[in-house]
Amino acid sequence: MGDGSTVVLEATDVWYYSRGDEAAFFEWLDRIPSVRSYGGRVSTLEIVVETPVDDESLRELLAIFDRYRIDLAQLRQLDNSQIGPWFRDPQKFWHEYVFGTSAN
């Protein structure tokens, strides 16, 4: 998949609505191809992602970060030439959160 490089993303103060919701979060992480590992320290979960990330993994990371209200701006560091233009599309809901600019 990647070149062996990794990026560490941080999920801080994630709020789970039930034990099942928490289990679903970690099961989701386990199914994302680029996620190599994760581990916690205090209230922060560190998610190690292999780079360059592929479209499928990035779409899943966008979804899980949005669903669990994790800072989307971190995903900007995963942008690379292999990612399709959909990620940088200013019309997408995440664009302002990831890139810090609006479509207007």
VMD Tcl script that builds the backbone (N, CA, C; Angstrom):
set m [mol new atoms 312]
animate dup $m
set s [atomselect $m all]
$s set {name element resname resid chain x y z} {
  {N N MET 1 A 0.835 -1.190 0.000}
  {CA C MET 1 A 0.000 0.000 0.000}
  {C C MET 1 A 0.875 1.248 0.000}
  {N N GLY 2 A 1.360 1.677 1.165}
  {CA C GLY 2 A 2.133 2.901 1.243}
  {C C GLY 2 A 3.615 2.634 1.115}
  {N N ASP 3 A 4.401 3.655 1.445}
  {CA C ASP 3 A 5.844 3.526 1.353}
  {C C ASP 3 A 6.470 3.223 2.710}
  {N N GLY 4 A 5.653 2.937 3.699}
  {CA C GLY 4 A 6.156 2.628 5.032}
  {C C GLY 4 A 6.190 3.824 5.960}
  {N N SER 5 A 5.953 5.020 5.435}
  {CA C SER 5 A 5.892 6.214 6.278}
  {C C SER 5 A 4.554 6.232 6.997}
  {N N THR 6 A 4.528 6.894 8.128}
  {CA C THR 6 A 3.274 6.987 8.870}
  {C C THR 6 A 3.031 8.410 9.357}
  {N N VAL 7 A 1.775 8.678 9.652}
  {CA C VAL 7 A 1.330 9.937 10.236}
  {C C VAL 7 A 0.504 9.555 11.457}
  {N N VAL 8 A 0.662 10.302 12.537}
  {CA C VAL 8 A -0.131 10.059 13.730}
  {C C VAL 8 A -1.227 11.108 13.813}
  {N N LEU 9 A -2.477 10.643 13.821}
  {CA C LEU 9 A -3.637 11.511 13.983}
  {C C LEU 9 A -4.104 11.381 15.425}
  {N N GLU 10 A -4.675 12.446 15.975}
  {CA C GLU 10 A -5.119 12.414 17.361}
  {C C GLU 10 A -6.623 12.606 17.467}
  {N N ALA 11 A -7.255 11.699 18.173}
  {CA C ALA 11 A -8.680 11.796 18.479}
  {C C ALA 11 A -8.785 12.116 19.971}
  {N N THR 12 A -9.133 13.353 20.263}
  {CA C THR 12 A -9.169 13.814 21.650}
  {C C THR 12 A -10.604 13.944 22.141}
  {N N ASP 13 A -10.827 13.461 23.357}
  {CA C ASP 13 A -12.129 13.568 24.014}
  {C C ASP 13 A -13.278 13.043 23.153}
  {N N VAL 14 A -13.078 11.897 22.536}
  {CA C VAL 14 A -14.141 11.290 21.730}
  {C C VAL 14 A -15.272 10.878 22.670}
  {N N TRP 15 A -16.492 11.207 22.288}
  {CA C TRP 15 A -17.669 10.898 23.097}
  {C C TRP 15 A -18.416 9.725 22.483}
  {N N TYR 16 A -18.556 8.656 23.250}
  {CA C TYR 16 A -19.309 7.483 22.816}
  {C C TYR 16 A -20.653 7.501 23.536}
  {N N TYR 17 A -21.714 7.165 22.830}
  {CA C TYR 17 A -23.053 7.208 23.401}
  {C C TYR 17 A -23.454 5.922 24.110}
  {N N SER 18 A -22.690 4.859 23.888}
  {CA C SER 18 A -22.944 3.586 24.553}
  {C C SER 18 A -21.717 2.704 24.377}
  {N N ARG 19 A -21.705 1.587 25.063}
  {CA C ARG 19 A -20.598 0.632 24.874}
  {C C ARG 19 A -20.569 0.107 23.441}
  {N N GLY 20 A -21.770 -0.099 22.887}
  {CA C GLY 20 A -21.848 -0.557 21.496}
  {C C GLY 20 A -21.295 0.474 20.528}
  {N N ASP 21 A -21.538 1.754 20.809}
  {CA C ASP 21 A -21.018 2.830 19.975}
  {C C ASP 21 A -19.494 2.853 20.036}
  {N N GLU 22 A -18.953 2.673 21.219}
  {CA C GLU 22 A -17.496 2.627 21.368}
  {C C GLU 22 A -16.921 1.425 20.612}
  {N N ALA 23 A -17.570 0.270 20.739}
  {CA C ALA 23 A -17.116 -0.921 20.023}
  {C C ALA 23 A -17.166 -0.695 18.518}
  {N N ALA 24 A -18.247 -0.040 18.039}
  {CA C ALA 24 A -18.385 0.245 16.608}
  {C C ALA 24 A -17.262 1.150 16.113}
  {N N PHE 25 A -16.870 2.131 16.929}
  {CA C PHE 25 A -15.775 3.041 16.580}
  {C C PHE 25 A -14.491 2.256 16.315}
  {N N PHE 26 A -14.132 1.377 17.238}
  {CA C PHE 26 A -12.881 0.636 17.082}
  {C C PHE 26 A -12.971 -0.420 15.979}
  {N N GLU 27 A -14.130 -1.012 15.785}
  {CA C GLU 27 A -14.308 -1.948 14.671}
  {C C GLU 27 A -14.144 -1.209 13.341}
  {N N TRP 28 A -14.657 0.009 13.274}
  {CA C TRP 28 A -14.531 0.827 12.072}
  {C C TRP 28 A -13.058 1.128 11.808}
  {N N LEU 29 A -12.350 1.560 12.842}
  {CA C LEU 29 A -10.915 1.826 12.681}
  {C C LEU 29 A -10.184 0.577 12.160}
  {N N ASP 30 A -10.548 -0.572 12.702}
  {CA C ASP 30 A -9.892 -1.828 12.295}
  {C C ASP 30 A -10.115 -2.159 10.830}
  {N N ARG 31 A -11.182 -1.664 10.236}
  {CA C ARG 31 A -11.490 -1.960 8.827}
  {C C ARG 31 A -10.896 -0.955 7.845}
  {N N ILE 32 A -10.297 0.122 8.329}
  {CA C ILE 32 A -9.720 1.118 7.426}
  {C C ILE 32 A -8.331 0.626 6.993}
  {N N PRO 33 A -8.145 0.395 5.683}
  {CA C PRO 33 A -6.899 -0.207 5.199}
  {C C PRO 33 A -5.602 0.493 5.633}
  {N N SER 34 A -5.581 1.804 5.683}
  {CA C SER 34 A -4.346 2.531 6.005}
  {C C SER 34 A -4.054 2.658 7.492}
  {N N VAL 35 A -5.011 2.333 8.344}
  {CA C VAL 35 A -4.773 2.435 9.790}
  {C C VAL 35 A -3.916 1.259 10.224}
  {N N ARG 36 A -2.735 1.560 10.726}
  {CA C ARG 36 A -1.776 0.528 11.136}
  {C C ARG 36 A -1.936 0.153 12.600}
  {N N SER 37 A -2.233 1.140 13.440}
  {CA C SER 37 A -2.386 0.870 14.867}
  {C C SER 37 A -3.037 2.075 15.529}
  {N N TYR 38 A -3.414 1.889 16.762}
  {CA C TYR 38 A -3.933 2.994 17.569}
  {C C TYR 38 A -3.716 2.641 19.029}
  {N N GLY 39 A -3.615 3.678 19.827}
  {CA C GLY 39 A -3.422 3.491 21.263}
  {C C GLY 39 A -3.703 4.786 21.987}
  {N N GLY 40 A -4.109 4.649 23.231}
  {CA C GLY 40 A -4.518 5.826 23.976}
  {C C GLY 40 A -3.508 6.294 25.002}
  {N N ARG 41 A -3.657 7.559 25.318}
  {CA C ARG 41 A -2.933 8.159 26.430}
  {C C ARG 41 A -3.851 9.226 26.995}
  {N N VAL 42 A -4.234 9.069 28.232}
  {CA C VAL 42 A -5.181 9.935 28.924}
  {C C VAL 42 A -6.473 10.028 28.091}
  {N N SER 43 A -6.813 11.208 27.580}
  {CA C SER 43 A -8.061 11.364 26.824}
  {C C SER 43 A -7.826 11.456 25.315}
  {N N THR 44 A -6.636 11.078 24.866}
  {CA C THR 44 A -6.306 11.160 23.442}
  {C C THR 44 A -5.969 9.783 22.890}
  {N N LEU 45 A -6.596 9.457 21.777}
  {CA C LEU 45 A -6.296 8.233 21.058}
  {C C LEU 45 A -5.402 8.606 19.880}
  {N N GLU 46 A -4.235 7.987 19.792}
  {CA C GLU 46 A -3.332 8.214 18.667}
  {C C GLU 46 A -3.594 7.140 17.617}
  {N N ILE 47 A -3.867 7.599 16.395}
  {CA C ILE 47 A -4.176 6.702 15.283}
  {C C ILE 47 A -3.033 6.789 14.277}
  {N N VAL 48 A -2.330 5.701 14.083}
  {CA C VAL 48 A -1.180 5.664 13.178}
  {C C VAL 48 A -1.668 5.227 11.799}
  {N N VAL 49 A -1.436 6.093 10.810}
  {CA C VAL 49 A -1.909 5.863 9.446}
  {C C VAL 49 A -0.704 5.764 8.514}
  {N N GLU 50 A -0.690 4.703 7.698}
  {CA C GLU 50 A 0.374 4.543 6.707}
  {C C GLU 50 A 0.130 5.495 5.549}
  {N N THR 51 A 1.196 6.123 5.085}
  {CA C THR 51 A 1.103 7.044 3.953}
  {C C THR 51 A 1.975 6.533 2.810}
  {N N PRO 52 A 1.657 6.913 1.578}
  {CA C PRO 52 A 0.507 7.735 1.217}
  {C C PRO 52 A -0.789 6.949 1.387}
  {N N VAL 53 A -1.806 7.646 1.828}
  {CA C VAL 53 A -3.115 7.039 2.060}
  {C C VAL 53 A -3.862 6.925 0.730}
  {N N ASP 54 A -4.706 5.900 0.609}
  {CA C ASP 54 A -5.492 5.729 -0.612}
  {C C ASP 54 A -6.864 6.382 -0.462}
  {N N ASP 55 A -7.587 6.503 -1.574}
  {CA C ASP 55 A -8.908 7.133 -1.563}
  {C C ASP 55 A -9.859 6.461 -0.577}
  {N N GLU 56 A -9.906 5.141 -0.598}
  {CA C GLU 56 A -10.830 4.407 0.276}
  {C C GLU 56 A -10.573 4.729 1.743}
  {N N SER 57 A -9.323 4.682 2.145}
  {CA C SER 57 A -8.982 4.963 3.539}
  {C C SER 57 A -9.310 6.401 3.906}
  {N N LEU 58 A -9.018 7.322 3.012}
  {CA C LEU 58 A -9.281 8.725 3.300}
  {C C LEU 58 A -10.780 8.986 3.425}
  {N N ARG 59 A -11.570 8.369 2.568}
  {CA C ARG 59 A -13.038 8.512 2.677}
  {C C ARG 59 A -13.528 7.988 4.024}
  {N N GLU 60 A -13.002 6.864 4.453}
  {CA C GLU 60 A -13.409 6.299 5.746}
  {C C GLU 60 A -12.939 7.173 6.908}
  {N N LEU 61 A -11.740 7.713 6.810}
  {CA C LEU 61 A -11.262 8.609 7.864}
  {C C LEU 61 A -12.112 9.878 7.938}
  {N N LEU 62 A -12.469 10.428 6.794}
  {CA C LEU 62 A -13.369 11.586 6.779}
  {C C LEU 62 A -14.678 11.254 7.488}
  {N N ALA 63 A -15.231 10.100 7.169}
  {CA C ALA 63 A -16.515 9.710 7.744}
  {C C ALA 63 A -16.430 9.498 9.250}
  {N N ILE 64 A -15.431 8.755 9.697}
  {CA C ILE 64 A -15.339 8.473 11.133}
  {C C ILE 64 A -14.980 9.736 11.925}
  {N N PHE 65 A -14.117 10.581 11.351}
  {CA C PHE 65 A -13.765 11.821 12.046}
  {C C PHE 65 A -14.985 12.739 12.145}
  {N N ASP 66 A -15.768 12.815 11.089}
  {CA C ASP 66 A -16.969 13.648 11.145}
  {C C ASP 66 A -17.977 13.060 12.136}
  {N N ARG 67 A -18.224 11.782 12.059}
  {CA C ARG 67 A -19.206 11.123 12.927}
  {C C ARG 67 A -18.879 11.286 14.405}
  {N N TYR 68 A -17.598 11.165 14.759}
  {CA C TYR 68 A -17.192 11.235 16.159}
  {C C TYR 68 A -16.603 12.598 16.541}
  {N N ARG 69 A -16.799 13.572 15.675}
  {CA C ARG 69 A -16.393 14.961 15.943}
  {C C ARG 69 A -14.915 15.096 16.309}
  {N N ILE 70 A -14.098 14.450 15.496}
  {CA C ILE 70 A -12.645 14.541 15.638}
  {C C ILE 70 A -12.172 15.617 14.672}
  {N N ASP 71 A -11.175 16.374 15.067}
  {CA C ASP 71 A -10.677 17.503 14.273}
  {C C ASP 71 A -10.287 17.065 12.857}
  {N N LEU 72 A -11.090 17.503 11.879}
  {CA C LEU 72 A -10.860 17.146 10.472}
  {C C LEU 72 A -9.619 17.806 9.882}
  {N N ALA 73 A -9.162 18.911 10.455}
  {CA C ALA 73 A -8.003 19.628 9.905}
  {C C ALA 73 A -6.764 18.734 9.832}
  {N N GLN 74 A -6.687 17.738 10.693}
  {CA C GLN 74 A -5.546 16.820 10.684}
  {C C GLN 74 A -5.420 16.055 9.367}
  {N N LEU 75 A -6.562 15.864 8.706}
  {CA C LEU 75 A -6.556 15.066 7.478}
  {C C LEU 75 A -5.867 15.771 6.325}
  {N N ARG 76 A -5.652 17.066 6.460}
  {CA C ARG 76 A -4.953 17.810 5.404}
  {C C ARG 76 A -3.568 17.225 5.133}
  {N N GLN 77 A -2.918 16.750 6.177}
  {CA C GLN 77 A -1.566 16.201 6.007}
  {C C GLN 77 A -1.558 14.888 5.216}
  {N N LEU 78 A -2.732 14.316 4.969}
  {CA C LEU 78 A -2.815 13.088 4.174}
  {C C LEU 78 A -3.019 13.358 2.693}
  {N N ASP 79 A -3.232 14.620 2.332}
  {CA C ASP 79 A -3.419 14.985 0.926}
  {C C ASP 79 A -2.147 14.651 0.153}
  {N N ASN 80 A -2.305 13.991 -0.981}
  {CA C ASN 80 A -1.152 13.653 -1.817}
  {C C ASN 80 A -1.607 13.554 -3.265}
  {N N SER 81 A -0.666 13.424 -4.163}
  {CA C SER 81 A -0.974 13.425 -5.592}
  {C C SER 81 A -1.767 12.196 -6.031}
  {N N GLN 82 A -1.797 11.150 -5.207}
  {CA C GLN 82 A -2.544 9.946 -5.560}
  {C C GLN 82 A -4.025 10.050 -5.198}
  {N N ILE 83 A -4.364 11.011 -4.354}
  {CA C ILE 83 A -5.761 11.202 -3.956}
  {C C ILE 83 A -6.480 11.925 -5.083}
  {N N GLY 84 A -7.663 11.451 -5.391}
  {CA C GLY 84 A -8.456 12.080 -6.444}
  {C C GLY 84 A -8.855 13.502 -6.079}
  {N N PRO 85 A -9.284 14.278 -7.075}
  {CA C PRO 85 A -9.659 15.680 -6.844}
  {C C PRO 85 A -10.882 15.846 -5.944}
  {N N TRP 86 A -11.628 14.785 -5.712}
  {CA C TRP 86 A -12.802 14.859 -4.838}
  {C C TRP 86 A -12.447 15.395 -3.456}
  {N N PHE 87 A -11.248 15.071 -2.957}
  {CA C PHE 87 A -10.863 15.486 -1.604}
  {C C PHE 87 A -10.705 16.997 -1.500}
  {N N ARG 88 A -10.212 17.632 -2.559}
  {CA C ARG 88 A -9.962 19.075 -2.555}
  {C C ARG 88 A -11.144 19.888 -3.084}
  {N N ASP 89 A -12.232 19.238 -3.407}
  {CA C ASP 89 A -13.408 19.906 -3.970}
  {C C ASP 89 A -14.005 20.882 -2.957}
  {N N PRO 90 A -13.989 22.197 -3.260}
  {CA C PRO 90 A -14.484 23.188 -2.304}
  {C C PRO 90 A -15.984 23.081 -2.041}
  {N N GLN 91 A -16.699 22.300 -2.831}
  {CA C GLN 91 A -18.134 22.126 -2.605}
  {C C GLN 91 A -18.436 21.056 -1.556}
  {N N LYS 92 A -17.458 20.263 -1.179}
  {CA C LYS 92 A -17.671 19.190 -0.210}
  {C C LYS 92 A -17.771 19.768 1.199}
  {N N PHE 93 A -18.587 19.138 2.031}
  {CA C PHE 93 A -18.839 19.662 3.374}
  {C C PHE 93 A -17.582 19.772 4.210}
  {N N TRP 94 A -16.604 18.923 3.970}
  {CA C TRP 94 A -15.406 18.901 4.813}
  {C C TRP 94 A -14.359 19.922 4.398}
  {N N HIS 95 A -14.476 20.508 3.218}
  {CA C HIS 95 A -13.406 21.339 2.668}
  {C C HIS 95 A -12.955 22.431 3.633}
  {N N GLU 96 A -13.899 23.179 4.159}
  {CA C GLU 96 A -13.535 24.263 5.079}
  {C C GLU 96 A -12.881 23.733 6.346}
  {N N TYR 97 A -13.364 22.601 6.845}
  {CA C TYR 97 A -12.809 22.025 8.073}
  {C C TYR 97 A -11.405 21.471 7.863}
  {N N VAL 98 A -11.143 20.921 6.685}
  {CA C VAL 98 A -9.832 20.325 6.389}
  {C C VAL 98 A -8.837 21.387 5.920}
  {N N PHE 99 A -9.276 22.233 4.984}
  {CA C PHE 99 A -8.350 23.161 4.354}
  {C C PHE 99 A -8.442 24.587 4.885}
  {N N GLY 100 A -9.439 24.859 5.707}
  {CA C GLY 100 A -9.553 26.186 6.333}
  {C C GLY 100 A -10.045 27.285 5.436}
  {N N THR 101 A -10.627 26.932 4.306}
  {CA C THR 101 A -11.166 27.939 3.395}
  {C C THR 101 A -12.551 27.526 2.951}
  {N N SER 102 A -13.370 28.458 2.668}
  {CA C SER 102 A -14.720 28.130 2.188}
  {C C SER 102 A -14.765 28.168 0.672}
  {N N ALA 103 A -15.850 27.689 0.122}
  {CA C ALA 103 A -16.015 27.631 -1.333}
  {C C ALA 103 A -16.268 29.018 -1.920}
  {N N ASN 104 A -16.663 29.966 -1.117}
  {CA C ASN 104 A -16.998 31.306 -1.641}
  {C C ASN 104 A -15.825 32.244 -1.576}
}
mol reanalyze $m
mol bondsrecalc $m
mol representation Tube
mol addrep $m
